[in-house]
Amino acid sequence: MATAFMRQGRPARFTAHLEPGERSLIASVFSDTIALLGSGRDEGPQDEFSRIVGISENTAPPSDPALARLLPDAAPDDPERAAEFRRYTEAGLRDAKIARLKTALLTLRRSDPLRLAEPEAQAWLAALTDVRLVLASRMGIEDEDDVRDLAERAGRDRHGRRGEDSDSMIFAVYEFLTWLQETLAEALLEGLEDDTTADDEDTHRPGGAAGAAGPDLGSADAGDGGGGRGTDEEDI
């Protein structure tokens, strides 16, 4: 049985136990989402510059509702602006999502327990968001009421039997991935809280940040910032 992701050590590693069947299930949904993102790409003739910078001639939203949820219009109320934005960004967005999914997929080949470095954990977080968006679209989930209805159906039918229809089975996968993602997000946030606490302690410690000389701004590197969910779409 899977265990929650836990943050361990410095540098941080994010560790969870996954049964072989659970690994196989996660690998399957990652692979299916990679295939979905690779479908319907603009395969028409392109000049060299457009190919290099990722400009596409495809400006229409995907016809597949799940793919449309992964690649939504930037301006739903302004079709012209949305089409232009899609032309310049869709190819890059597809590639970025596929890269994160492939990173997550490759880590599943490791022995148990699964250990992730922080960049890999961030890739997992984004990958899980994308597969959950696909599953939500396939089940017709639009809001929390839909989630509650499916949860009730997946729990017990009117005869007290556990739901065994396809939506109930997909919803069980959806719930499992939601739980796994939540534990990973909590583990990542735990690191942010620890860093904030350490910074506060340094600030108030004699000789700490408050009394120390400022950094050499001419040689200091700018940090990337980041953390949190780091996803392209809102979760369902």
For each residue, the residues with C-beta under 8 A, 3 or more apart:
1: 17 19
2: 16 17 18 19 22 176 180
3: 6 16 17 113
4: 16 179 180 183 187
5: 14 15 16 116 121 180 183 184 186 187
6: 3 14 15 16 187
7: 12 13 14 187 188 190 191
8: 12 13 14 15
9: 12 13
10:
11: 117 118
12: 7 8 9 117 118 191
13: 7 8 9 115 116 117
14: 5 6 7 8 115 116 117 118 120 121 184 187 188
15: 5 6 8 113 114 115 116
16: 2 3 4 5 6 113 114 180 183 184
17: 1 2 3 112 113 114
18: 2 22 23 26 108 112 113 114
19: 1 2 22 23
20: 23 24
21: 24 25
22: 2 18 19 25 26 176
23: 18 19 20 26 27 108
24: 20 21 27 28
25: 21 22 28 29 173 176
26: 18 22 23 29 30 108 177 180
27: 23 24 30 31 105 108
28: 24 25 31 32
29: 25 26 32 33 131 134 135 173 177
30: 26 27 33 34 101 104 105 108 127 131
31: 27 28 34 35 105
32: 28 29 35 36 131 134
33: 29 30 36 37 70 97 101 127 130 131 134
34: 30 31 37 38 98 101 102 105
35: 31 32 38 39
36: 32 33 39 64 66 67 70 134
37: 33 34 67 70 94 97 98 101
38: 34 35 41 94 98
39: 35 36 64 67
40: 58 62 63 64 67
41: 38 56 58 91 94
42: 46 56 57 58 91
43:
44: 57
45:
46: 42 50 51 55 56 57
47: 50 51
48: 51 52
49: 52 53 55
50: 46 47 53 54 55 56 57
51: 46 47 48 54
52: 48 49
53: 49 50
54: 50 51 88 89 91 92 95
55: 46 49 50 87 88 91
56: 41 42 46 50 59 86 87 88 90 91
57: 42 44 46 50 87
58: 40 41 42 86 87 90
59: 56 83 84 86 87
60: 83 86
61: 68 71 72 73 82 86
62: 40 67 68 71
63: 40 67 68
64: 36 39 40 67 68
65: 68 69 137
66: 36 69 70 133 134 137 138
67: 36 37 39 40 62 63 64 70 71
68: 61 62 63 64 65 71 72 137
69: 65 66 72 133 134 136 137 233
70: 33 36 37 66 67 97 130 133 134 232 233
71: 61 62 67 68 86 90 93 94
72: 61 68 69 76 233
73: 61 76 79 82 85 86
74: 81 82 85 86 89
75: 78 79 81 82 85
76: 72 73 82
77:
78: 75 81 82
79: 73 75 82 83
80: 83 84
81: 74 75 78 84 85
82: 61 73 74 75 76 78 79 85 86
83: 59 60 79 80 86 87
84: 59 80 81 87 88
85: 73 74 75 81 82 88 89
86: 56 58 59 60 61 71 73 74 82 83 89 90
87: 55 56 57 58 59 83 84 90
88: 54 55 56 84 85
89: 54 74 85 86 92 93
90: 56 58 71 86 87 93 94
91: 41 42 54 55 56 94 95
92: 54 89 95 96
93: 71 89 90 96 97 232
94: 37 38 41 71 90 91 97 98
95: 54 91 92 98 99
96: 92 93 99 100
97: 33 37 70 93 94 100 101 126 130 232
98: 34 37 38 94 95 101 102
99: 95 96 102 103 123
100: 96 97 103 104 123 126 127 130
101: 30 33 34 37 97 98 104 105 123 127 130 131
102: 34 98 99 105 106
103: 99 100 106 107 120 123 124 127
104: 30 100 101 107 108 120 123 124 127 128
105: 27 30 31 34 101 102 108 127
106: 102 103 109
107: 103 104 110 114 116 120 124
108: 18 23 26 27 30 104 105 114
109: 106
110: 107 114 115
111:
112: 17 18
113: 3 15 16 17 18
114: 15 16 17 18 107 108 110
115: 13 14 15 110
116: 5 13 14 15 107 120 121 124
117: 11 12 13 14 120 121
118: 11 12 14 121 122 188 191
119: 122 123
120: 14 103 104 107 116 117 123 124
121: 5 14 116 117 118 124 125 184 187 188
122: 118 119 125 126 188 226 230
123: 99 100 101 103 104 119 120 126 127
124: 103 104 107 116 120 121 127 128 184
125: 121 122 128 129 181 184 185 188 229 230 231
126: 97 100 122 123 129 130 230 231 232
127: 30 33 100 101 103 104 105 123 124 130 131
128: 104 124 125 131 132 177 180 181 184
129: 125 126 132 133 181 229 231 232 233 235
130: 33 70 97 100 101 126 127 133 134 231 232 233
131: 29 30 32 33 101 127 128 134 135 177
132: 128 129 135 136 174 177 178 181 235 236
133: 66 69 70 129 130 136 137 233 235 236
134: 29 32 33 36 66 69 70 130 131 137 138
135: 29 131 132 138 139 170 173 174 177
136: 69 132 133 139 141 174 236
137: 65 66 68 69 133 134 140 141
138: 66 134 135 170
139: 135 136 146 150 167 170 171 174
140: 137 146
141: 136 137 146 147 150 174 236
142: 146 236
143: 146 147
144: 147 148
145: 148 149
146: 139 140 141 142 143 149 150
147: 141 143 144 150 151 236
148: 144 145 151 152
149: 145 146 152 153
150: 139 141 146 147 153 154 167 168 171
151: 147 148 154 155 171 175
152: 148 149 155 156
153: 149 150 157 163 165 167 168 171
154: 150 151 162 163 167 168 171 172 175
155: 151 152 162 163
156: 152 160 161 162 163
157: 153 160 161 162 163
158:
159:
160: 156 157
161: 156 157 164
162: 154 155 156 157 168
163: 153 154 155 156 157 167 168
164: 161 168 169
165: 153 168 169
166: 169 170
167: 139 150 153 154 163 170 171
168: 150 153 154 162 163 164 165 171 172
169: 164 165 166 172 173
170: 135 138 139 166 167 173 174
171: 139 150 151 153 154 167 168 174 175
172: 154 168 169 175 176
173: 25 29 135 169 170 176 177
174: 132 135 136 139 141 170 171 177 178
175: 151 154 171 172 178 179
176: 2 22 25 172 173 179 180
177: 26 29 128 131 132 135 173 174 180 181
178: 132 174 175 181 182
179: 4 175 176 182 183
180: 2 4 5 16 26 128 176 177 183 184
181: 125 128 129 132 177 178 184 185
182: 178 179 185 186
183: 4 5 16 179 180 186 187
184: 5 14 16 121 124 125 128 180 181 187 188
185: 125 181 182 188 189 228 229
186: 5 182 183 189 190
187: 4 5 6 7 14 121 183 184 190 191
188: 7 14 118 121 122 125 184 185 191 192 227 228
189: 185 186 192 193 227 228
190: 7 186 187 193 194
191: 7 12 118 187 188 194 195 227
192: 188 189 195 196 227 228
193: 189 190 196 197
194: 190 191 197 198
195: 191 192 198 199
196: 192 193 199 200
197: 193 194 200 201
198: 194 195 201 202
199: 195 196 202 203 209
200: 196 197 203 204
201: 197 198 204 205 208
202: 198 199 205 208 209
203: 199 200 208 209 210
204: 200 201 208 210
205: 201 202 208
206: 211
207: 211 212
208: 201 202 203 204 205 211 212
209: 199 202 203 212
210: 203 204
211: 206 207 208
212: 207 208 209
213:
214: 217
215: 220
216: 219 220
217: 214 220
218:
219: 216
220: 215 216 217
221:
222:
223:
224:
225:
226: 122 230
227: 188 189 191 192 230
228: 185 188 189 192
229: 125 129 185 235
230: 122 125 126 226 227
231: 125 126 129 130 234 235
232: 70 93 97 126 129 130
233: 69 70 72 129 130 133
234: 231
235: 129 132 133 229 231
236: 132 133 136 141 142 147
